[in-house]
C-alpha cells in the first residue's frame, strides 16, 4: 500500500498546475482532438503514425485532467510533429 501511495504522489508532483491559463483554451484543445480523431484513419496509411496521434490525445487528456498548460503545449507540438512526419511519409 505504501508503494502505491509513493507512485501516486510522484505522478501528482510530475503533473502539477503549470501555465494555468489552459482553462481559457479548452475549446482549442477540443478542436485539436476532433481534428486528430478525424485524421487518424487516414494516418493508418503511414505505418505507426496513428500511434503518435494517440499519444497526443493522451497528452491532451492528461493536461486537461491535471490542469497542466505545459503538457498541453507539448501535446500541440507533438501533434504538429506527427502530422508533418505523416505528410512526408506519404510523399
N, C-alpha and C positions, 0 to 999 in steps of 0.2 A: 504494500500500500504506500509506503514511503517513496518508493521508486517512481510510482505513477505521479505522485504529487510533485516530485522534483522535475519530472519531464514536463508536466503541465505548467509549472512555474517558469521553466526555461522557454517554453513556447510563448507564454504570455509576455515574458520580457523581450523576446525577439520581435514580436509584433505589437509594439506599443503605439500610442497615438502620436504619429509624426505627420507633419503637414496636414493639420486637421481641417483645412479648407475643403476637404473632399466632400463634405455634406452639400456643397453648392454644385458639385459636378456629378451627382449620381445619375442624372439623366444622360450625360455624356457617356458614362460607363455602361449604362443600359443599352444605348445605341451601339456602342462598340461591341458589346456581347451579342447583340442581334446580328450585326454585320459578320462577326466571326462565325456565328451559327449558320448563317446563310451560305457563307463561303466554304464551310467545312466539307460538304460533299464534293465540290469541285477540287478541293485540295487533295482528295484521295488519288488523283492522277499522279501527283508527285509523291514518291514514297516518303513516309514519315513526316510530311508537312502538317498533316492534321494533328499530330502529336504536339507540335508547337502551339497550335491553336487551342488545344485542350489545356495545355499548361498556362496559356494566357488567360483562359476562362477561370481556371483555378486561382490564379493570382488575383484576378478581379474580384472573385468571391471572397477570398481571404481579406482583401483590402477593405471591402465593404463591411465585413463582419468585425474586423479589428479596428476599423476607422483609421486606417493607415494610408495616408496620401502618398507616401514614398513608394509603397508597394504598388499602388495604383499607377504611379508614374512608370515604374519598372514594367508593369504589365502592358502599358501603352507602347513602350519601347520594344518589348518582346513581340507584341502584335505586329508592329511595323516591320521588325526584322523577319518575322515568319512570312508575312505577305511578300516582302521583297525577295526572300530566298525562294519562295514558291514560284514567284513570277519568273525569276531567272532559271529555275529548274525546268520550267515548261519550255522556255525559249531555247 
